[in-house]
């Protein structure tokens, strides 16, 4: 079997999207934003769309496959109808399912997305699977690690051993909520093994335990000191940044073709697109241009995968990009 170009590792989930029409958004005194719906009432909604085979790692695998890489996914599902559906979706997207695991007696992860205006809040419940590192026949060129459940710390320790056995595999780490809660010290070896580390600005501040509104160079340097070779931070519509220890780079947001419809998966599209570009041998300055394009496309559709671009489509956006769309020094 030929080695994979890209092996994503993380949870996979089915997520029904529930489009709310009667809700309010407000900001608390501490700056946190809250979604408010009527308590103890019947609340009408616009529509619901089930989206199987999603989640950070699954989104990344589909994104890499559409960009032409031999991409696979190592994730766990139950031996149930939702698990079968997830596998079918992956195969239809030409994602290698060799390293997928169907575990007897477990339920496939099933979350619920409350979608209001262009943002979403996700109700999550993770099944506790018996996570084990994949037994690969050849070292993948790139491994993409993302969101796993809160019981997965022992698996991360085993994954450190797996990565030591595959020194030629480069690692992208896009940490999920529970991985950030585990703390830097618990995952120290993974941070130090990482080639590309990707988070948004708020997540960078949380990981570094800094107060909000820190300058981007401070955040980039702080994350770089944790061990990754390259760190990248997204900052919403303000653009994205990267630092490899020598150059601090900035890439603007790609101009939206129309207002964003729903923002789920924008970060996954950004991180996986840059990883795919690097896996194909592009230098960092060029690879950074791929991320905002795929993010722009994803937010025009419902969910994290419908808007993911093929290589031909992404190249067309690059060819027609405005002169201002370029990577520059920060």
C-alpha positions in Angstrom: 0.0 0.0 0.0 1.3 3.4 -1.0 1.9 5.8 2.0 -0.8 8.3 2.6 0.0 11.9 1.8 -2.3 13.0 4.7 -3.7 11.1 7.6 -6.1 13.0 9.9 -6.6 11.7 13.4 -9.5 12.9 15.6 -13.2 12.4 16.3 -15.9 12.1 13.7 -19.5 13.1 14.3 -23.0 13.5 12.8 -24.3 17.0 13.4 -27.9 18.0 12.6 -27.9 21.8 11.9 -31.0 23.4 13.4 -31.6 26.9 12.0 -33.2 29.1 14.7 -35.4 32.0 13.9 -36.5 33.2 17.3 -33.4 33.9 19.5 -31.3 36.8 20.8 -27.6 37.3 21.2 -26.2 39.5 24.0 -22.9 40.3 25.5 -22.3 39.9 29.3 -20.3 42.3 31.4 -17.3 40.0 31.2 -17.3 40.3 27.4 -18.6 36.7 26.7 -21.4 36.4 24.2 -24.5 34.4 24.9 -27.3 32.9 22.8 -30.7 33.4 24.4 -33.9 31.5 23.7 -37.2 31.4 25.5 -37.2 29.2 28.7 -39.8 26.5 29.0 -41.5 27.3 25.7 -42.0 25.8 22.3 -39.6 27.4 19.9 -40.2 27.3 16.2 -37.2 26.8 13.9 -36.7 27.4 10.1 -35.3 24.0 9.1 -32.9 21.1 10.1 -30.2 19.5 8.0 -28.4 16.4 9.1 -24.7 16.4 8.3 -22.8 13.1 8.8 -19.1 12.5 8.9 -18.0 15.9 10.1 -15.7 17.1 12.9 -12.3 18.8 12.7 -10.3 15.8 11.5 -13.0 14.5 9.2 -13.3 18.0 7.6 -9.6 18.1 7.2 -9.4 14.7 5.5 -12.2 15.6 3.1 -10.5 18.9 2.3 -7.2 17.3 1.6 -8.8 14.7 -0.6 -10.6 17.3 -2.7 -7.3 19.1 -3.2 -5.9 15.9 -4.7 -4.0 14.3 -1.9 -4.2 10.6 -1.0 -5.9 11.4 2.3 -7.1 9.0 5.1 -8.9 9.3 8.4 -8.3 7.5 11.7 -11.4 8.0 13.8 -13.9 5.9 15.7 -17.6 5.2 15.1 -20.1 2.8 16.5 -21.4 -0.3 14.8 -24.7 1.5 14.1 -26.5 3.2 11.3 -24.8 6.6 11.9 -21.4 4.9 11.8 -22.3 3.2 8.5 -23.4 6.5 7.1 -20.2 8.2 8.1 -18.1 5.6 6.4 -20.2 5.8 3.3 -19.7 9.6 3.1 -16.0 9.3 3.5 -15.7 6.7 0.8 -17.8 8.9 -1.5 -15.3 11.8 -0.8 -12.4 9.4 -1.8 -11.1 9.5 1.8 -9.2 6.3 2.6 -11.1 4.5 5.4 -8.4 1.8 6.1 -7.8 3.3 9.5 -11.4 3.9 10.5 -12.6 1.8 13.5 -16.1 0.6 14.2 -16.4 -0.3 17.8 -19.0 -2.8 19.0 -21.5 -1.6 21.6 -20.7 2.2 21.2 -22.7 4.9 19.7 -21.4 7.1 16.9 -20.8 10.7 18.1 -24.0 12.7 17.6 -24.0 16.5 18.3 -26.5 19.2 17.6 -25.8 22.6 16.0 -27.9 25.6 17.0 -27.5 28.0 14.1 -28.5 31.6 14.4 -27.7 34.3 11.9 -24.1 33.4 10.6 -22.8 31.8 13.9 -23.5 28.5 15.6 -23.4 27.0 19.1 -22.8 23.2 19.2 -24.2 20.9 21.8 -21.6 18.1 22.2 -21.6 14.6 23.8 -18.5 12.5 23.1 -18.6 8.7 23.2 -15.7 7.2 25.1 -13.9 5.0 22.5 -10.9 2.8 23.1 -8.5 5.1 21.2 -5.4 3.4 19.8 -2.8 4.7 17.4 -3.3 3.4 13.8 -1.2 0.5 12.6 0.1 2.0 9.3 2.0 0.0 6.8 4.0 3.0 5.7 4.7 6.4 7.3 2.2 9.1 6.2 3.8 12.2 4.8 1.7 14.4 7.0 -0.4 13.6 10.1 -3.2 16.0 11.1 -4.2 15.8 14.7 -7.3 17.6 15.9 -10.3 17.4 18.3 -10.7 14.3 20.5 -12.9 13.7 23.6 -11.9 14.6 27.1 -11.0 11.0 28.0 -8.3 10.8 25.3 -5.2 11.9 27.3 -3.8 8.3 27.5 -4.2 8.1 23.7 -2.1 11.2 23.2 0.7 9.6 25.2 0.5 6.6 22.9 0.4 8.9 19.9 3.8 10.4 21.0 5.3 6.9 20.8 3.6 6.4 17.4 5.1 9.6 16.1 8.6 8.7 17.4 8.3 5.5 15.3 7.5 7.6 12.2 10.1 10.4 12.4 9.6 11.3 8.7 5.9 12.1 9.2 5.3 15.8 9.7 2.6 16.8 12.2 -0.1 19.5 12.0 -1.7 20.1 15.4 -5.0 22.0 15.4 -6.1 21.5 19.0 -9.7 21.0 20.0 -11.5 22.2 23.1 -10.5 19.3 25.3 -6.9 19.2 24.0 -6.5 22.8 25.1 -8.0 22.0 28.5 -5.4 19.2 28.9 -2.8 22.0 29.1 0.6 22.5 27.4 2.5 20.5 30.0 0.4 17.4 29.5 1.0 17.5 25.7 4.5 19.0 25.8 6.0 16.2 23.6 3.3 16.8 21.0 3.8 20.5 20.9 7.6 19.9 20.4 6.9 17.3 17.6 4.6 19.6 15.7 5.6 21.0 12.3 2.5 23.3 11.9 0.4 24.5 14.8 -2.9 26.3 14.0 -5.3 28.1 16.3 -7.4 31.3 16.3 -6.4 34.4 18.3 -8.7 33.7 21.2 -7.4 30.1 21.5 -3.8 31.3 21.4 -4.5 33.6 24.3 -6.2 30.8 26.2 -3.3 28.4 25.6 -0.7 30.9 26.7 -2.9 32.0 29.6 -2.7 35.7 28.5 -5.3 38.4 28.9 -7.3 39.3 25.7 -6.2 41.7 23.0 -2.5 40.8 23.0 -0.5 41.8 20.0 -0.1 39.1 17.3 3.8 39.1 17.4 3.5 38.3 21.2 1.2 35.4 20.5 3.2 34.0 17.6 6.4 34.1 19.6 4.7 32.6 22.7 3.4 29.7 20.7 6.6 29.2 18.9 8.4 28.8 22.2 6.2 25.8 23.0 8.0 23.9 20.3 6.3 23.9 16.9 8.4 24.7 13.8 5.6 26.8 12.3 2.7 28.5 14.1 -0.3 30.1 12.5 -3.0 32.2 14.1 -6.2 33.3 12.4 -8.0 36.5 13.5 -11.3 36.4 11.7 -11.9 39.0 9.1 -8.6 40.7 10.0 -6.6 37.9 8.3 -4.1 35.3 9.4 -0.5 35.2 10.6 2.4 32.7 10.6 5.8 32.5 12.2 8.6 30.0 11.5 11.2 31.4 13.8 12.7 33.6 11.0 9.8 35.3 9.2 6.5 36.7 10.6 4.0 36.6 7.8 0.5 38.0 7.2 -2.2 37.0 4.7 -5.4 38.9 4.4 -8.9 37.4 4.2 -9.8 36.5 0.6 -12.6 38.8 -0.5 -16.0 37.2 0.1 -18.0 36.4 -3.0 -21.1 37.2 -0.9 -21.8 37.6 2.8 -21.0 34.5 4.9 -24.0 32.2 5.3 -22.7 30.0 8.1 -19.2 29.9 9.6 -18.8 26.3 10.7 -15.5 24.8 9.5 -13.7 28.0 8.4 -10.8 27.2 10.7 -10.6 23.6 9.6 -10.6 24.7 6.0 -7.8 27.1 6.7 -5.6 24.7 8.6 -6.1 21.7 6.3 -5.5 23.7 3.1 -2.2 25.1 4.4 -1.2 21.6 5.5 -2.1 20.2 2.1 -0.1 22.9 0.3 2.9 22.1 2.5 2.5 18.4 1.9 2.6 19.1 -1.8 5.9 20.9 -1.4 4.8 24.6 -1.5 6.8 27.1 0.5 5.1 28.7 3.5 4.5 32.0 1.7 2.5 30.3 -1.0 0.8 27.7 1.3 -0.6 30.5 3.4 -2.6 31.8 0.4 -4.6 28.5 0.2 -6.1 28.8 3.6 -8.3 31.9 3.4 -9.6 30.9 -0.1 -11.0 27.6 1.2 -12.3 29.3 4.3 -14.1 31.9 2.2 -15.7 29.2 0.2 -16.8 27.1 3.2 -18.7 29.9 4.9 -20.9 30.4 1.8 -22.4 27.0 2.5 -24.1 25.1 5.3 -21.6 23.0 7.4 -17.9 22.5 7.1 -17.6 20.4 4.0 -20.0 21.5 1.3 -17.9 24.5 0.3 -14.5 22.8 0.3 -12.8 23.3 -3.0 -11.1 21.1 -5.5 -7.5 21.9 -6.6 -8.8 23.2 -9.9 -11.3 25.5 -8.2 -8.8 26.8 -5.7 -6.3 27.5 -8.5 -9.0 29.5 -10.3 -9.5 31.7 -7.2 -5.7 32.2 -7.0 -5.5 33.1 -10.6 -8.3 35.7 -10.2 -7.2 37.1 -6.9 -6.9 40.9 -6.5 -3.4 42.3 -6.4 -3.9 43.0 -2.7 -4.2 39.3 -2.0 -0.7 38.3 -1.2 1.5 37.2 1.7 3.5 40.0 3.3 5.9 40.5 6.1 4.4 41.4 9.4 
